Amino acid sequence: MTQVIPGENEGIESTLRRFKREVSKAGVFSDMKKHRHFETPIEKRKRKVLAMHKQRKKRFRY
């Protein structure tokens, strides 16, 4: 759980900016997008195979 405590003379804008940075570092948004819809086991397998192919293409570029 991401938590940000505002400083003594810190404005709400800078506190909100720090919170957004911490949330993006923790990977909350990517996890939220991944779990937005139910994914069947077949869809999960297809997604993983596509990710593997993309990684292989990226690795063997000259």
Distance bins in CASP14 RR format, pairs under 12 A and 6 or more apart:
PFRMAT RR
TARGET T0000
AUTHOR 0000-0000-0000
RMODE 2
METHOD distances of the structure
MODEL  1
1 19 0 0 0 0 0 1 0 0 0 0 0
1 22 0 0 0 0 0 1 0 0 0 0 0
1 23 0 0 0 0 0 1 0 0 0 0 0
1 26 0 0 0 0 1 0 0 0 0 0 0
1 28 0 0 0 0 1 0 0 0 0 0 0
2 18 0 0 0 0 0 1 0 0 0 0 0
2 19 1 0 0 1 0 0 0 0 0 0 0
2 20 0 0 0 0 1 0 0 0 0 0 0
2 21 0 0 0 0 1 0 0 0 0 0 0
2 22 1 0 1 0 0 0 0 0 0 0 0
2 23 1 0 1 0 0 0 0 0 0 0 0
2 24 0 0 0 0 1 0 0 0 0 0 0
2 25 0 0 0 0 1 0 0 0 0 0 0
2 26 1 0 1 0 0 0 0 0 0 0 0
2 27 0 0 0 0 1 0 0 0 0 0 0
2 28 1 0 0 1 0 0 0 0 0 0 0
2 29 0 0 0 0 0 1 0 0 0 0 0
2 31 0 0 0 0 0 1 0 0 0 0 0
3 15 0 0 0 0 0 1 0 0 0 0 0
3 18 0 0 0 0 0 1 0 0 0 0 0
3 19 0 0 0 0 1 0 0 0 0 0 0
3 22 0 0 0 0 1 0 0 0 0 0 0
3 23 0 0 0 0 0 1 0 0 0 0 0
3 26 0 0 0 0 0 1 0 0 0 0 0
4 10 0 0 0 0 1 0 0 0 0 0 0
4 11 0 0 0 0 0 1 0 0 0 0 0
4 12 0 0 0 0 0 1 0 0 0 0 0
4 14 0 0 0 0 0 1 0 0 0 0 0
4 15 1 0 0 1 0 0 0 0 0 0 0
4 16 0 0 0 0 1 0 0 0 0 0 0
4 17 0 0 0 0 1 0 0 0 0 0 0
4 18 1 0 1 0 0 0 0 0 0 0 0
4 19 1 0 1 0 0 0 0 0 0 0 0
4 20 0 0 0 0 1 0 0 0 0 0 0
4 21 0 0 0 0 1 0 0 0 0 0 0
4 22 1 0 1 0 0 0 0 0 0 0 0
4 23 0 0 0 0 1 0 0 0 0 0 0
4 25 0 0 0 0 0 1 0 0 0 0 0
4 26 0 0 0 0 0 1 0 0 0 0 0
5 15 0 0 0 0 1 0 0 0 0 0 0
5 18 0 0 0 0 1 0 0 0 0 0 0
5 19 0 0 0 0 0 1 0 0 0 0 0
5 22 0 0 0 0 0 1 0 0 0 0 0
6 12 1 0 0 1 0 0 0 0 0 0 0
6 13 0 0 0 0 0 1 0 0 0 0 0
6 14 0 0 0 0 1 0 0 0 0 0 0
6 15 1 0 1 0 0 0 0 0 0 0 0
6 16 0 0 0 0 1 0 0 0 0 0 0
6 17 0 0 0 0 0 1 0 0 0 0 0
6 18 0 0 0 0 1 0 0 0 0 0 0
6 19 0 0 0 0 1 0 0 0 0 0 0
7 14 0 0 0 0 1 0 0 0 0 0 0
7 15 1 0 0 1 0 0 0 0 0 0 0
7 18 0 0 0 0 1 0 0 0 0 0 0
8 15 0 0 0 0 0 1 0 0 0 0 0
9 15 0 0 0 0 0 1 0 0 0 0 0
10 16 0 0 0 0 0 1 0 0 0 0 0
10 17 0 0 0 0 0 1 0 0 0 0 0
10 18 0 0 0 0 1 0 0 0 0 0 0
10 19 0 0 0 0 0 1 0 0 0 0 0
11 17 0 0 0 0 1 0 0 0 0 0 0
11 18 0 0 0 0 0 1 0 0 0 0 0
12 18 0 0 0 0 0 1 0 0 0 0 0
12 19 0 0 0 0 0 1 0 0 0 0 0
13 19 0 0 0 0 0 1 0 0 0 0 0
13 20 0 0 0 0 0 1 0 0 0 0 0
14 20 0 0 0 0 0 1 0 0 0 0 0
14 21 0 0 0 0 0 1 0 0 0 0 0
15 21 0 0 0 0 0 1 0 0 0 0 0
15 22 0 0 0 0 0 1 0 0 0 0 0
16 22 0 0 0 0 0 1 0 0 0 0 0
16 23 0 0 0 0 0 1 0 0 0 0 0
17 23 0 0 0 0 0 1 0 0 0 0 0
17 24 0 0 0 0 0 1 0 0 0 0 0
18 24 0 0 0 0 0 1 0 0 0 0 0
18 25 0 0 0 0 0 1 0 0 0 0 0
19 25 0 0 0 0 0 1 0 0 0 0 0
19 26 0 0 0 0 0 1 0 0 0 0 0
19 28 0 0 0 0 0 1 0 0 0 0 0
20 26 0 0 0 0 0 1 0 0 0 0 0
20 27 0 0 0 0 0 1 0 0 0 0 0
20 28 0 0 0 0 0 1 0 0 0 0 0
20 29 0 0 0 0 1 0 0 0 0 0 0
21 27 0 0 0 0 0 1 0 0 0 0 0
21 28 0 0 0 0 0 1 0 0 0 0 0
21 29 0 0 0 0 0 1 0 0 0 0 0
22 28 0 0 0 0 1 0 0 0 0 0 0
22 29 0 0 0 0 0 1 0 0 0 0 0
23 29 1 0 0 1 0 0 0 0 0 0 0
23 30 0 0 0 0 0 1 0 0 0 0 0
23 31 0 0 0 0 0 1 0 0 0 0 0
23 32 0 0 0 0 1 0 0 0 0 0 0
24 30 0 0 0 0 1 0 0 0 0 0 0
24 31 0 0 0 0 0 1 0 0 0 0 0
24 32 0 0 0 0 0 1 0 0 0 0 0
26 32 0 0 0 0 0 1 0 0 0 0 0
27 33 0 0 0 0 1 0 0 0 0 0 0
27 34 0 0 0 0 0 1 0 0 0 0 0
28 34 0 0 0 0 0 1 0 0 0 0 0
28 35 0 0 0 0 0 1 0 0 0 0 0
29 35 0 0 0 0 0 1 0 0 0 0 0
29 36 0 0 0 0 0 1 0 0 0 0 0
30 36 0 0 0 0 0 1 0 0 0 0 0
33 39 0 0 0 0 0 1 0 0 0 0 0
34 43 0 0 0 0 0 1 0 0 0 0 0
34 44 0 0 0 0 0 1 0 0 0 0 0
34 47 0 0 0 0 1 0 0 0 0 0 0
35 44 0 0 0 0 0 1 0 0 0 0 0
37 43 0 0 0 0 1 0 0 0 0 0 0
37 44 0 0 0 0 0 1 0 0 0 0 0
37 47 0 0 0 0 0 1 0 0 0 0 0
38 44 0 0 0 0 0 1 0 0 0 0 0
39 45 0 0 0 0 1 0 0 0 0 0 0
39 46 0 0 0 0 1 0 0 0 0 0 0
39 47 1 0 0 1 0 0 0 0 0 0 0
39 48 0 0 0 0 0 1 0 0 0 0 0
40 46 0 0 0 0 1 0 0 0 0 0 0
40 47 0 0 0 0 0 1 0 0 0 0 0
41 47 0 0 0 0 0 1 0 0 0 0 0
41 48 0 0 0 0 0 1 0 0 0 0 0
42 48 0 0 0 0 0 1 0 0 0 0 0
42 49 0 0 0 0 0 1 0 0 0 0 0
43 49 0 0 0 0 0 1 0 0 0 0 0
43 50 0 0 0 0 0 1 0 0 0 0 0
44 50 0 0 0 0 0 1 0 0 0 0 0
44 51 0 0 0 0 0 1 0 0 0 0 0
45 51 0 0 0 0 0 1 0 0 0 0 0
45 52 0 0 0 0 0 1 0 0 0 0 0
46 52 0 0 0 0 0 1 0 0 0 0 0
46 53 0 0 0 0 0 1 0 0 0 0 0
47 53 0 0 0 0 0 1 0 0 0 0 0
47 54 0 0 0 0 0 1 0 0 0 0 0
48 54 0 0 0 0 0 1 0 0 0 0 0
48 55 0 0 0 0 0 1 0 0 0 0 0
49 55 0 0 0 0 0 1 0 0 0 0 0
49 56 0 0 0 0 0 1 0 0 0 0 0
50 56 0 0 0 0 0 1 0 0 0 0 0
50 57 0 0 0 0 0 1 0 0 0 0 0
51 57 0 0 0 0 0 1 0 0 0 0 0
51 58 0 0 0 0 0 1 0 0 0 0 0
52 58 0 0 0 0 0 1 0 0 0 0 0
52 59 0 0 0 0 0 1 0 0 0 0 0
53 59 0 0 0 0 0 1 0 0 0 0 0
53 60 0 0 0 0 0 1 0 0 0 0 0
54 60 0 0 0 0 0 1 0 0 0 0 0
54 61 0 0 0 0 0 1 0 0 0 0 0
55 61 0 0 0 0 0 1 0 0 0 0 0
END
